[in-house]
Amino acid sequence: MRLDKYVSHATTLPRDVSKRAVRNKRVTVNGEMVKSASHHVAETDEICLDGQRLQLPQPRYIMLNKPEGYVCATEDGQHPIVLDLLTEDSPEGLSVAGRLDIDTTGLVLLSDDGQWLHRVISPRHLYSKVYYATLHEPVNEETIAQFEAGIMLRGESKETAPAKCKAMPENGAEVILNEGRYHQVKRMFAACGNHVIALHRKQIGSVVLDEQLAPGASRSLTQEEIESFQP
């Protein structure tokens, strides 16, 4: 990485200001004065500005328990967004790994690491998603079989991938998907003659929504949770 780019990223100074700082002999690399803004540095180098060591900001990985009424977007002119819920983290630069409908609750993952986000949502990695649905009618064996076989949804040209559907008490159902089409869970149940009253996402891959998180609350992912999405 160029020295002026490193200084800019580590301090949020504009690039031209970082270049002037280097030219004005305010920056050292491993204790040596460097006057070339294009000098190449590594993350392991000790880089100081006015004697203060600089460090690049570390990527952030966050788990959020999304409540109803929020949209998974970075901006929206009509509805509150999930980034508004991050009271302890600056939302700047964060993006959502996959989306939940405004009336769907549960696990949302956010990060400013673009490659990590891509791995989480990429279809080729097949990270399963686990949902709990509250339905108008109890799940029957025919619905379970239809989910396992794949369902042709209205407006689609290809059946859904095989999915698991397990009947739960009080008209509930646990659903496990390996894909993420638009309103997929709701549309699959609708195709089976049922209606989703409420939907909650419990898990993505091996990352399970923390039971200690109240609706709207968030926490940083553990290193093990982050690495579960590594290639």
C-alpha positions as CSV (number, residue, x, y, z in Angstrom):
1,M,0.0,0.0,0.0
2,R,1.3,3.5,-0.8
3,L,2.4,5.5,2.3
4,D,0.0,8.4,1.7
5,K,-2.9,5.9,1.3
6,Y,-2.0,4.2,4.6
7,V,-1.9,7.5,6.4
8,S,-5.2,8.6,4.9
9,H,-6.9,5.3,5.9
10,A,-5.4,5.3,9.4
11,T,-6.3,8.9,10.2
12,T,-9.3,9.7,7.8
13,L,-7.3,12.6,6.6
14,P,-7.9,13.5,2.9
15,R,-5.4,12.0,0.5
16,D,-3.8,15.3,-0.5
17,V,-3.4,16.2,3.2
18,S,-1.7,12.9,3.8
19,K,0.7,13.5,0.9
20,R,1.7,16.9,2.3
21,A,2.3,15.4,5.7
22,V,4.7,12.9,4.1
23,R,6.5,15.6,2.1
24,N,6.8,17.8,5.2
25,K,8.7,15.1,7.0
26,R,6.0,14.3,9.6
27,V,5.8,10.6,8.8
28,T,8.3,7.9,9.7
29,V,8.4,4.2,8.6
30,N,10.1,1.9,11.1
31,G,11.8,4.9,12.7
32,E,13.1,6.3,9.4
33,M,11.9,9.5,7.8
34,V,10.3,8.9,4.4
35,K,9.5,11.8,2.1
36,S,8.0,9.9,-0.8
37,A,4.2,9.5,-0.7
38,S,4.4,6.6,-3.1
39,H,6.7,4.6,-0.8
40,H,5.2,1.1,-0.4
41,V,4.5,0.0,3.1
42,A,3.1,-3.2,4.7
43,E,0.6,-3.6,7.5
44,T,3.4,-5.0,9.7
45,D,5.5,-1.7,9.3
46,E,5.5,0.8,12.2
47,I,4.2,4.0,10.7
48,C,4.1,7.2,12.8
49,L,2.6,10.6,12.2
50,D,4.1,13.3,14.3
51,G,5.6,10.6,16.5
52,Q,2.2,8.8,17.1
53,R,1.9,5.3,15.7
54,L,-0.8,4.8,13.2
55,Q,-3.0,1.7,12.8
56,L,-5.4,0.8,10.1
57,P,-9.0,0.4,11.3
58,Q,-10.0,-3.2,11.8
59,P,-13.0,-4.6,10.0
60,R,-16.2,-4.9,12.1
61,Y,-18.5,-7.9,12.2
62,I,-21.9,-7.4,14.0
63,M,-24.9,-9.5,14.9
64,L,-28.2,-7.7,15.3
65,N,-31.6,-8.9,16.5
66,K,-33.8,-7.1,14.0
67,P,-37.2,-6.0,15.3
68,E,-40.3,-5.6,13.1
69,G,-40.7,-2.3,11.3
70,Y,-37.0,-1.8,10.2
71,V,-35.7,-2.3,6.7
72,C,-32.3,-3.9,5.9
73,A,-30.9,-0.9,3.9
74,T,-28.3,1.8,4.4
75,E,-30.9,4.5,3.7
76,D,-34.7,4.7,3.2
77,G,-36.9,7.7,2.8
78,Q,-40.0,6.1,4.4
79,H,-39.0,3.6,7.1
80,P,-36.3,3.4,9.8
81,I,-33.3,1.3,8.9
82,V,-31.4,-1.3,10.9
83,L,-28.3,0.9,11.0
84,D,-30.3,3.3,13.2
85,L,-30.3,0.6,15.9
86,L,-26.5,0.5,16.3
87,T,-26.1,2.8,19.3
88,E,-22.6,1.6,20.2
89,D,-21.2,1.4,16.7
90,S,-20.8,4.0,14.0
91,P,-22.9,2.8,11.1
92,E,-20.6,4.5,8.5
93,G,-19.3,1.9,6.0
94,L,-21.4,-1.0,7.3
95,S,-23.6,-3.1,5.0
96,V,-26.1,-5.9,5.6
97,A,-25.3,-9.5,4.7
98,G,-28.6,-10.4,3.1
99,R,-31.9,-8.8,3.8
100,L,-35.0,-9.5,5.9
101,D,-38.4,-8.1,5.1
102,I,-39.7,-5.1,7.1
103,D,-42.0,-7.4,9.1
104,T,-39.5,-10.2,9.5
105,T,-37.5,-10.3,12.7
106,G,-34.3,-12.0,13.9
107,L,-30.7,-12.5,12.9
108,V,-29.0,-9.9,10.7
109,L,-25.3,-9.8,10.1
110,L,-23.5,-6.5,9.2
111,S,-19.9,-5.7,8.4
112,D,-17.6,-3.3,6.5
113,D,-15.6,-6.2,5.1
114,G,-16.9,-6.6,1.6
115,Q,-15.2,-9.9,0.8
116,W,-16.7,-11.4,4.0
117,L,-20.1,-10.1,3.2
118,H,-19.9,-11.7,-0.2
119,R,-19.0,-15.1,1.2
120,V,-22.0,-14.9,3.6
121,I,-24.5,-14.2,0.8
122,S,-22.9,-16.0,-2.2
123,P,-25.1,-18.9,-3.4
124,R,-22.1,-21.1,-4.1
125,H,-21.2,-21.3,-0.5
126,L,-24.7,-22.6,0.5
127,Y,-24.8,-21.3,4.0
128,S,-28.1,-22.5,5.3
129,K,-30.6,-20.1,6.9
130,V,-33.0,-21.3,9.7
131,Y,-36.3,-19.6,10.2
132,Y,-39.2,-20.0,12.6
133,A,-42.6,-19.3,11.0
134,T,-46.0,-18.8,12.6
135,L,-48.6,-20.0,10.2
136,H,-52.4,-19.7,9.7
137,E,-52.8,-23.4,9.6
138,P,-50.7,-26.3,11.0
139,V,-48.0,-27.8,8.7
140,N,-49.1,-31.1,7.2
141,E,-47.1,-34.0,5.6
142,E,-47.9,-32.8,2.1
143,T,-46.3,-29.4,2.8
144,I,-43.2,-31.1,4.2
145,A,-42.9,-33.3,1.1
146,Q,-43.3,-30.2,-1.2
147,F,-40.5,-28.3,0.6
148,E,-38.2,-31.4,0.2
149,A,-39.0,-31.8,-3.5
150,G,-38.8,-28.1,-4.4
151,I,-41.6,-25.7,-5.3
152,M,-42.3,-23.8,-8.4
153,L,-43.1,-20.3,-7.2
154,R,-45.3,-17.8,-9.1
155,G,-43.2,-15.8,-11.6
156,E,-40.2,-18.1,-11.4
157,S,-38.7,-20.3,-14.1
158,K,-37.0,-22.8,-11.8
159,E,-38.1,-24.7,-8.7
160,T,-36.7,-23.8,-5.3
161,A,-33.9,-26.0,-4.0
162,P,-34.9,-28.7,-1.6
163,A,-35.6,-27.3,1.8
164,K,-36.5,-28.7,5.2
165,C,-39.8,-27.9,6.9
166,K,-40.6,-29.3,10.4
167,A,-43.9,-28.9,12.1
168,M,-43.8,-27.1,15.5
169,P,-46.4,-26.5,18.2
170,E,-49.1,-23.9,17.9
171,N,-49.1,-23.7,14.1
172,G,-45.3,-23.1,14.0
173,A,-42.8,-24.4,11.6
174,E,-39.0,-24.5,11.4
175,V,-37.7,-24.0,7.9
176,I,-34.1,-24.5,6.7
177,L,-33.2,-23.0,3.3
178,N,-30.0,-23.0,1.3
179,E,-31.0,-20.1,-1.0
180,G,-32.5,-16.7,-0.5
181,R,-35.1,-15.7,-3.1
182,Y,-37.4,-12.8,-2.7
183,H,-39.9,-13.4,0.1
184,Q,-39.1,-17.1,-0.3
185,V,-40.4,-18.6,2.9
186,K,-43.7,-16.7,2.6
187,R,-44.1,-17.6,-1.1
188,M,-43.3,-21.3,-0.5
189,F,-46.0,-21.6,2.2
190,A,-48.4,-19.6,0.0
191,A,-47.8,-22.1,-2.8
192,C,-48.8,-24.9,-0.3
193,G,-52.0,-23.1,0.6
194,N,-50.9,-21.7,3.9
195,H,-50.1,-18.2,5.1
196,V,-47.2,-16.9,7.2
197,I,-48.4,-14.7,10.0
198,A,-44.9,-14.0,11.5
199,L,-41.4,-14.9,10.5
200,H,-38.2,-15.0,12.5
201,R,-34.6,-15.8,11.4
202,K,-32.7,-17.8,14.0
203,Q,-29.5,-18.8,12.2
204,I,-27.2,-18.3,9.2
205,G,-24.6,-21.0,8.6
206,S,-23.3,-22.0,12.0
207,V,-24.0,-18.5,13.6
208,V,-27.0,-18.6,15.9
209,L,-28.9,-15.5,17.1
210,D,-27.7,-14.8,20.6
211,E,-30.6,-15.4,23.0
212,Q,-29.3,-12.6,25.3
213,L,-29.9,-10.0,22.6
214,A,-33.2,-8.2,23.0
215,P,-35.0,-7.0,19.8
216,G,-33.0,-4.1,18.5
217,A,-29.8,-5.0,20.4
218,S,-26.5,-6.0,18.8
219,R,-23.0,-7.3,19.6
220,S,-19.7,-8.0,17.8
221,L,-19.3,-11.5,16.4
222,T,-16.8,-13.7,18.1
223,Q,-13.7,-14.7,16.2
224,E,-15.1,-18.2,15.8
225,E,-18.3,-16.8,14.4
226,I,-16.4,-14.6,11.9
227,E,-14.1,-17.5,10.8
228,S,-17.1,-19.8,10.2
229,F,-17.6,-17.9,7.0
230,Q,-14.0,-18.0,5.9
231,P,-13.2,-19.8,2.6
